[in-house]
Every structure is written in C-alpha cells, then in structure tokens.
Amino acid sequence: MMGTRCWLEIDLSILRKNWTMIHHLLQPGCTPVGVVKHNGYGLGAIPIARELERLGCPLLSTAGLTEALELRQAGIRAPILLLGPIDPACTSAAMEHNVIVPVVDLEHGRLMDEEARRAGGRLRTHIKVDAGLNRLGVPVLGREEEALAEIEAILALPGLTNEGLTTHISGMMDPAYDYLSLRQLELFRQLTRRLAQRGFSLKAHCESSLPLLAHPEYQMDYVRLTSALLGLQPGYEALGVRCAVQLKTSLLQIKQVPKGSSIGYRMTYTAPRDMTIGIAGIGYGDGLSRSLTTGAKMSVRGREADVLGKLSMSFAVIDLTDIPEAALGDTVTVFGYGEGVPSVQDYAALYGGHACEVTSLLKERIPKVYSQRS
C-alpha cells in the first residue's frame, strides 16, 4: 500500500457470511447485538457498525457514551446499548440520542431517574447484575433476596424504562473452570425466573461470543456478538466462520548477514548460518507486543518466515533464507488467513492473550482498507 509502512485489511463480505452462519445458531426470539466497543476492537467502529446496520442488526453496543455519540455523528441510527455506566449528568444526552444505559445499582439508578424526570422524559435502561464476575452490577451471589429487593426498587423508578436485565459472565476459556461460567449463567436464569414470577417482564441477556458457543441453551433474548462475527473468537472455525482481518506491511530491504551476526536490539539472536533477512515495516510502536519474538512468524509469498530478534518500534526482521523468491516491496502478512499465513490467534497464543486484545492494541493511525471481495 503506497505511502504507509503497514495497514489493516477488513473484508466486510466475510463479516456478512459470518453473520449468516452465526445467525443460524440463534434460537427463535433471540436477537444479536453488534458490539463495536473500543473502535470496533481496533478495526473501525463506524464502518463495521454501518455494515451491521445494513445486515439488519437491530441493536448495537459500545463501551461508553462517547463511542455511541461518535456513531450517531456518523449517521448510525440503530439503538445503541452501552456496556458501561454513564455519569448521571449525561442522562439527557443519552435520551436525546436513543442510547440505552445500564443501571449498575440503586444509587446510580436514582441519580439518573432524577435527571430524566428533570428533562421531562424517560431514559432507556437495562439493569445490570453481577452474577459472579465481580465487576459492574447489582451483586447477586450470596445475597439473592437483597438483590431482588434492590432490582425491584430500581424497577419502581419512573424516569427509567428498565426494559432489560443483563449480566456479563466470566466466560472461562479453560474447560477446567467452565463450572464457574455455568454457575453464573444458572444464577442469572434463576433471577430472571423469580422476577417473572413477581410480574416483571424484562428482556434478558447474559451471553457473548464465547459463552454462546459453549452453552447455547442460555441465549435468552439477546446475544452480544462481534468478536465471533469478525472471526476473532476461537472455536467458531468449525462452523465455517472465517477471520475478516489481515494486518500487512511490506519488505523495505533485503540483505545478507553472515553466520555469527547478531540481529536486533540487545543481541538476543545470533545467525546460526549465513542468512538472507528482510526488514518489514512494522513494530511495537504500531501496537504489536515486543514480546512477539520466539515463535513469531510473518508470511511472504504464501510462506511463513520467522521473526528474528526483538521487534523495534517501527521495524521487524524476518528470515528469508528459505524464501529466495522474495523481492523488495513484497507484501508481508503479519496475520490474516490463507495457506502459509499466521492467524491472529497464533499471535495471541504467543503471549497468552486473546485475538481481540491483539487487534484492540493496534494503533488507530494504521490505515484501514475495507473491501467486499470474498
């Protein structure tokens, strides 16, 4: 790509195909929520939200109000559910822009209720409960009766719609700890049933991409997606879901180094033979982890090349000794899809992270190219 060291390619047609495949997993009456928090996991919230809106996604979700207002300024009209609370002083702005806000406890609800009534309207809200993650929400575990009483008090606030009940579970990736997720899911389901018995009809949602795959029986009214839709959630490959994202750079120089030469900062790598190396235009200053050395690979002409030594801020050194056809200016795929190309999950596994973490840490200045190729 002319004029830039590195760039992201996001294939929106893969997103569309993933949408269709994952939609088949949802039970009748279950609605997908398109989560585009933190700039769409670093991949561009506005273009992804527009595509989801075109696909008929009825509800989008962001981490906070600022992100939601950025979508509104870009012309996104779908309702937006926040995953985090707002300052009660921002209540009128949320009301004006059709933003749904979580109520995390009674005190928070009372403050927003006062602001909503002062503004002469009602704020759209979902009540957030904490089923064991010990993050945001009304705590439930070990205080079920107190939690029910607090929720009923929130439901009585006239300035809030309180149309939904939600939680976020641990979603353990290690099967050995899946029992914790199940305990949280079941606690939340029992809570919704008890509220229904008391005459409260609330939309309920507790699952995101990973729990949906592991425990589809807890889908309820909504499922919060997008890491799966982008192909960033491990486990969906068996369903035909593909990664929609590729990170690329180019070869800036090719050179020969003799056996015994050190490569990169701090002399952590010594050439075991005469080698051909390539300098690729990406580094930790672009958002890659500097720890991505041992085991890290990039792809040139459909073949994997080892990353040598420590990443620098703007450059990486790769081994081209066994890729003699490599030429100056060739595209280097850092991660993506296809034969001989490391996946984003491969990179995440190198330091015990998650694919969403890898893309979210990429710098916003990296140009993004959106296509409809596949």
Secondary structure as GFF3:
##gff-version 3
##sequence-region A 1 374
A	DSSP	beta_strand	6	11	.	.	.	ID=ss1
A	DSSP	alpha_helix	12	23	.	.	.	ID=ss2
A	DSSP	beta_strand	31	35	.	.	.	ID=ss3
A	DSSP	alpha_helix	37	42	.	.	.	ID=ss4
A	DSSP	alpha_helix	45	54	.	.	.	ID=ss5
A	DSSP	beta_strand	59	62	.	.	.	ID=ss6
A	DSSP	alpha_helix	65	73	.	.	.	ID=ss7
A	DSSP	beta_strand	80	82	.	.	.	ID=ss8
A	DSSP	three_ten_helix	88	90	.	.	.	ID=ss9
A	DSSP	alpha_helix	91	96	.	.	.	ID=ss10
A	DSSP	beta_strand	99	103	.	.	.	ID=ss11
A	DSSP	alpha_helix	106	118	.	.	.	ID=ss12
A	DSSP	beta_strand	125	130	.	.	.	ID=ss13
A	DSSP	beta_strand	138	139	.	.	.	ID=ss14
A	DSSP	alpha_helix	144	155	.	.	.	ID=ss15
A	DSSP	beta_strand	164	166	.	.	.	ID=ss16
A	DSSP	three_ten_helix	175	177	.	.	.	ID=ss17
A	DSSP	alpha_helix	178	197	.	.	.	ID=ss18
A	DSSP	beta_strand	203	205	.	.	.	ID=ss19
A	DSSP	beta_strand	207	208	.	.	.	ID=ss20
A	DSSP	alpha_helix	209	214	.	.	.	ID=ss21
A	DSSP	three_ten_helix	216	218	.	.	.	ID=ss22
A	DSSP	beta_strand	222	225	.	.	.	ID=ss23
A	DSSP	three_ten_helix	236	239	.	.	.	ID=ss24
A	DSSP	beta_strand	245	257	.	.	.	ID=ss25
A	DSSP	beta_strand	262	263	.	.	.	ID=ss26
A	DSSP	three_ten_helix	265	267	.	.	.	ID=ss27
A	DSSP	beta_strand	269	270	.	.	.	ID=ss28
A	DSSP	beta_strand	275	280	.	.	.	ID=ss29
A	DSSP	three_ten_helix	284	286	.	.	.	ID=ss30
A	DSSP	beta_strand	297	300	.	.	.	ID=ss31
A	DSSP	beta_strand	303	308	.	.	.	ID=ss32
A	DSSP	beta_strand	316	319	.	.	.	ID=ss33
A	DSSP	beta_strand	331	335	.	.	.	ID=ss34
A	DSSP	alpha_helix	344	350	.	.	.	ID=ss35
A	DSSP	alpha_helix	355	360	.	.	.	ID=ss36
A	DSSP	beta_strand	368	371	.	.	.	ID=ss37
###
